[in-house]
Each structure stands twice: as structure tokens, then as C-alpha cells.
């Protein structure tokens, strides 16, 4: 502020925006992150100088310090919850191979072009070929932008204006308030419920199937499990009804795995006779957000020819990441599910010794609606309850259990252990 003796107002000494942006570091940031991002950092630094928080000569240095790491507001997070497919954290983390494929596909690519002939080609042919290689029981495949889109496309193409027969026990809510009845109604199909919440028989389906039936829908009830006096009809029996069976297996397991023996998979549904199988790409498959459609040639071709497919198809980046996931190394989701308890306990002991925590047994989960009720036993570190909130400031998401912060190491790559230790130290020192 100006003093009464006429001293110069300190605000007059704050450098102009264009002068600060001329700093080589900020000029580089303007190219890398965008001029608007660099300008916002400069203006924030100028405001601090005008408030007397920093000297005017330090404006450029402060602006550089205020620059974001990247142009996106999304922050990489260490998942210390033990939930492998964590919807709030973007579900499946991509492998290095998939990330490299996305970068490679970020420019001009032959997503719909045959370079040999110069003619237009099938969109995402490489990803579709990789999918059919992984699931040879499928005659055709399609990729759309998410699992719900795959189901909507299937019921629209096969049953618009007709009946979709589904068990009451499979009338699920898929998350964020989206319910299966509303989803099916949006396609123009009529939903015909059969059976009860806990028991549905083949006779229930047979009594509902007639000339107005477009398909029978078999839905995996993800996120919950019904036990006790129950019965459900497997895909193989539903195929005897004489209408197409659409099986939504949800979590994207392409074939059976010993760690999740009760989880439905694409291969088994196709071998049982399903006409179309739909699932997500960013859950147990471990790839990008996508909806996968596999099945009999005639049915999948009908979906591909439907006008709605154009609105639901995915972009080149998704196709690139999906192909790399299918052809590449073991996914991070698979690694997290299969990691040994011995390895987790060793790492937990090391972290606990470094930060003064307690090694505790943990119970993780697949998440994302996959394998509901199936625990994933592991090991972690327990600390005071208040540490969890402070860790979020360091982009580490732990969970609070019984009044304590629990850091579950299952979903944290061992290569990130040092970063995790630094974050915990900063929150406990």
C-alpha cells in the first residue's frame, strides 16, 4: 500500500503479465500446456505479490511452481483401498502396452483405412481380430463405448417394438441410478418380467415367449448375491425356447479363471448357445472403457447394421488400447487379483517399519460389480484414522475401517512403494 510519505505502491512493482509470460520456463509451458493455463498461473502469482505474500521479483518463480503437471485436471492416484476395479478411480488401470498404443493412435492412424489398397476398411479391424482370437467361439464381434451401450444396442436391434423376456431376479440397477427396466424401455422394446425375485424356472420363461418375443435376456446380477431358496435358469436351457438369447455377463471375463470360479464368462455363455454376449472392457478384462459384443454372425451383423451402432461406436484411442490389452502382457487387474499373500505381507512389513504402522490382514474385493461377495485376502498397514484424509492430499486413497486408516497394498504396484512411503511419512511426521 502507498504510505503517507509518498513511497511507491508495491503493486506498481508487480511485473506485467506479458513480461512474465516471456520467461523461458513459462513460454515453454504455454506451448506444452496451453497459453491459458500458463496465464492463469501468472495471474495467481501476481495476486500473491499484490497481497504482499511474495516479492514482485518472485512472481515468475511462483508462477512456474503453480503450473499443473499436465493440462488435465485428473490426478493420478495410488489405490490403497484393496478394491481392484474401483469405479470412482476410473476402473481398470491400463498396462504400459495399452498406454503406448493410445499415444501411438493419438495422431493420424489407419483406423478405417487399408494402406495397401488406399480403400476404406472395417473400423478397428485389429481390435476386432484380437477379440475374436481371444474368444474363438464367437463368429463376429463389435466394440461400442461402454457395457450399457452394448446391451442397449443388442435389445434395440433384436427386440425394438417387441418383448424382452427377463427374470425379476435379474432386474438390476447398474449404478448411479440407472436401472435395467429404464434402459430397456429406452430402446422401444417391451419388458416382460417372469418368475420371482429369488426363483425363476424354465417354465416361467416358456409361458412368456410367443410370436411377439424379440429375445430372452439373461443378466448377471452384479454388485449383489442372492442366497438360500433360489433358482435360476442357465443360458443353455434358455436356448431351447426358440428365440435369441442375449447374455450380459457384465464384468468382461472372457474365459473361466480359477480365482473366480462362479463369475460368468463370455466363452461359456457362447458355448451354451447364447446368440449375443455383452460385457464391459474396463473391468475384469483390464482394458479401456468399452462395450464388447460377441456372438453369432447373423445377430451381430444385425447390430452392426442398425443405425444406433453409429452413435455408440468407440473412438480410435479406445480401439488401440483394447487391442493392446488383448494382445499384450498380463493386465494390472489380473496382477492385483493374483498377487501372492506372501508378497503383500513382505511389502506391508517394510512400510510399517518405515512409518511406524501396524501390519494387518485385509480383505479386498474385485469391485466394479465383479465377483460380488468374493473376498481377496491380503495384507496392509494400519495407522491413525485421521491419516486417511491427509493422504488424499497426496493423491493416495486408503480406507477407514474400525476407526483406523488401512493401507491395502494389493492394487499398488511394487514400483510405487517408495512414493507411497514418502506420502505416508509426510502425513504422519
N, C-alpha and C positions, 0 to 999 in steps of 0.2 A: 504494500500500500504506500501511497505518497505521504511522506512526513511533512510536518508544518514548515520545516526549514528548506523545503524545495528539493529534497532528494528525489532522484528519478524513481518512478514507479517500477518495481521489479518486473511487472508484467510486460513492460515495454522491451525488456531484455529477452523475452521468450522468442526463440527463432521462428521465422515464418514456416508454414507447412511445406512450401515448395523447396525451401532451403534444406529442411531436414530430410525430405524425400530424396534429395540429391546425394545424401550419404550413400556410399557404395553398397553397404550392407542392406539398406532399405530399398535401394534401386533394384538389387538382386531379388529381394523379397517381393517387390512389385511384379517382377517377371514370373517368379515361381508361384506366388500365392494369389496375385491379383492386386492391382493398384488400390482398389477399395479397401482390401484387408490391411495393406501397409499404411494407408492414410488413416484408418481408424486407430491403429496403434500409435501413430504420431499424435493424433489429436488427444488421445488418452494421456500420453506423456506430457503434452503441452498443458493439459488441465492440471496435472500434478505440479508442474512448475508454477503455474499461476496461483495455485493454492499454497505455495511455499513448501511443498513436500520434497522437492528436489531442486537443485540449482538449474538455471536455464541452460548452462553448459552441458548438463547431463541428459537433456531431452532425447537426443539421438540414441544414446546408450539405453535409456529406459524404453524407448520405442522398440528397439531391437529385442529387448528382453520380453516385451509384451506380445511379440509376434506369436501366433499359433504355430504348432508343429506342422500342421497341414491346413489346406483350405477347407476341409470338412470340420464340422463341429463334433463329429463322432470321435469318441475317445477309446483307444484300445484298453481293455480291462482284463485283469487276471481273475479268472473264475475260481474262487476258493469255496464255492458252495457245495461241491460234490454232485451237482446236477449237470449231467453231461450235455444234454440238448436243452439249453436254457433259453426259452423264448425271449425273455427280456434282454438277453445278451446276444441276440441275433442267431440263435440256434447253432448249427454246426459251424465250427471254425474250419476254414479251408486249409488244405495241405499247401506246402510250398509249390508243388507242381501246379495246383489249381490257380494259385495267385500268379505265378509266372504266365500261365495261359491267359488269364484275364488281361495282364499287361500287354501281352503279345496281340491280343484281339482288340485293344483299345483304339487302334488306328483303322485304316482301310484293310479289310480282310475278305477272303473269298467265301463269305458265309452263305451266299446264294449264287455262286458263280463257278463254272468249270473252267479253270485256267487253261486246260489243254485245248478245249474247243472254243472258248470265248462265249459259250452259251450259258443261259441261266440254268442253274441246277437246283436240286432239292435243298431246302433251307436246313442248315445244321446237319448235313449228311454224316459228318464224322461222329457227332454225338449220338445220333440215332443208330449208327452202326455199332458203336461201343456199347450202347444199351442192349441191342439185340445179341451181341456177343456174350454179354453177361447173363442174359436171360434167353437162351436159345429156344425155349418153349414158346416164346411169343413170335407170331408171324409178322406183326407190324408194331411200330412204336411211334408215339408223339410226345412232344415236350411243350408244356404250357407254363404260365407264370407262377402257379402255386397249386397245392393239392386241392383246395376248394374249387379252383378253376377247372381242374381235370374232372372232378365229379360233376360240376355243372355242365361241362361240355358233353360228357357221356350221357347224362339224363336228358339233356336238350335234344341231342341228335337222335337218340333212340326212343324217346318217350314224350316229346312235346305234344300236348293235346291228348295224351293217353295216360294210363295209370302206371305209377311206380309202386310196386308192392314191397313193403319193408316191415320188419318186425318192430313192435312197440319197444322192445328191449334194446333196440339199436337207434332210437330217435335221439341222437346225441347233440350236445352243444359243443361246437368245435373251438370255442374260445372267444373272448371279447364280446360275448352276447350273440354270436352267430349260431343259429340253430338249424339243424338239418331240415325240419319242415319248411322253414322260411326259404332256405336255399333251394330246395326242390320246387317250391311254389313259384320262385322267380323264373324258373325255366319254362313255365307254361304247362308243366306236367301236373297230373293229379296224384296226390299222395294217398295211398291206400294202406292203412295200418292193419296188421294182423297179429294175433297172439296177445300175450300179456307182457308186462314188464320183465317177469322172471322166467316165463316159459312160452316158447313158440314151437309148434310142430310142423312137419311137412304138410299135414292135412290142413293146417291153418292157411298156409300159402296156396295149396291146391284149390281151396274153396274160393280164393280171391282172384285167381288167374282166369282170364277169359279173353275173348277177342279184343277187348279194349286195353289189354295189358301191353305196355311198351317194354318193360323189363322188370326183373326182380333185383332189388338192391340189397347187398349184404355188406353191412358196415361194421368195421372193427370198433368196439366201444372203448376208444382210448380215453385215458385220464381216470378211468374208474374200473372196478371189477365187481361183478355180482356173484355171490357165492351162496351155497345152500341148495334149496329146492329149485333148481334151474334146469332148463333145457334149451338148446339152440339147434338150428339145422345147418349142417356143413354145406359148403359150396357144392360138393359132389352130388348131394341129394337134390339140391335146388335145380341142378341142370336137367333133372328128369321132367321138369314141368313144361318144357317145350317153348320157353321164351328165353331171350338172352339174360344171362346173369352178370350184373356189374358188381364186382367185389372191390370195395375200398379198404385196402389193408393199412392205410394211414401212414405208418411210420417209415415206410420206404425200405424195409428189409427185402432184399432181392432173393435171398435163399435162406434156408434154415441155418441158424448158428447155435452151437451148444450152450453158449452163455444165456440165451433167451429162448428156451425150448417151447414156450407157449405163445410166442409172438408170431402172428400170421405173416406170411411172406408171399412175394409175387409168384415165384416159381411153383409153389404148392397150389396156389389158387388157380393158376393156369392149367396145371396138370389135372386138377379136379374138374376142369371143364368150364371155368369162367370165360365168358365171351370177351370181357374187358376188365382189366385190373387197373386201379388208380392208386397213387400214393404220392408222398412228398419227397423232394430231393434233398432237403436240408435237415433231415432228422437222422435216422439210423444209417442212411446211405453216406452221410457225411459230406454232402456237396452243397451247391448253392440253392437258394430258394427256387423251386421249380415244381411243377406238377407233372408226374410221369403217367403215361397211358400206354399200356401194353395189352396185346390180345390177338384175337382172330382177325385175319386180314380184312374181311368184308366189313366187320364192325368198326375197326379202327379207321379204315378208309372212309366210312360214313362220317366219322367225327372230323377227319381232316377236310372233307369237302364242305362241311357245314360253315355258313358264314361267320358264326360265332368264333370259330377257331382263329380267324384273322385277328380278332380283338384280344384274344387270350395268349397268342404265341409269345414266346420269350425272346430276349434280345441276344446279340452276338456274345456278350460277356458271359451270360448265363450258360449258353451253349458251350463256350470254351471251357469254363470252369467245370461243367458237368462231364464233358469228355475227359478232361484231365483227371477228374475224380474217379471215373470208371476205369481208365487205363493205367492210372498212376499207382503210387505206393499205398500202404495201409493208411487209412484216414485217421485224423486225430480223434474222431468219435470212437473208432474201433480201438485205438490205443488206450483211450481213457476207460473203456469198458473192460478191456483185457489186462490192464496193468496189474502186476502182482502185488499182493499184500505186503510181501517182504520188502519190495522196493519202496512202497509208500511209507512203511514203518521206519525204514532207514532214513529217508528224507525228513520225516517228521521229527525223528530224534535229533537230527542235525539242526533243524530250525529251532526246535525247543531249546536246545543247549545254547544257541546263539542269542535268543531273545528272552530267555527266562520263562518259557511257557511249559505246559504240561502235555505230554504225548497222550492222545486219547483215541479210542476206537470211534470210527464214524460210520454212518450208513448213508451212502449216496443213492442216486436214482438216475435212471436213463433220462427221464424228462421228455418234454415235447409230446406227451401222450403215449410214448412207447413203453411197453412192459410195465403197466401200472401195477403197483404192489410188489414189484421185484426189487429187493434191496441189493445194493452194491457195497459190501463191507469193505472198509478201508481204514486209513489212519490219518490223523491230523494233529493240530496243535490248538490247545485251549488257552485263552487269555481273558483278561477282564472284559466285561460286557461292553464297556464304552469304547473299546478299541475298534469295534466293527465300524462305527460311524466315522472315526478318524481315518480308517483305512480307505473308505470310499473317496476321501480327498486325495488319495494316492492311486486311484483307479484300481483298487483291489476290493472285490466283493466277497466278503465272508458271510457266514450265517450266525445268528444268535440262537443258542439252544440252552435252556435251563439256566438262564442268567449269565451265560458266558459266551464270548466270541469263539467260534470254532473255525479254524482254517483247514479246510479239507484239501489235500494235495492232489486228488485224483485227476482233476481237469487242468492242472498247471504243468506244462512241460518242464522236465527237469532242467532244461537250459534256462528257465526263468527263475530258478531258485534264488539266485543272488539278488535279482531285482525284488523278489518277494521279501527276502530278508531285510533289504535296505528300507523297504516301505514299513515293515513291522517295527524295525528299530526306531524309525522316525516317529512312529505313533506310540511308542512305549517308553522312550527315553525322557 
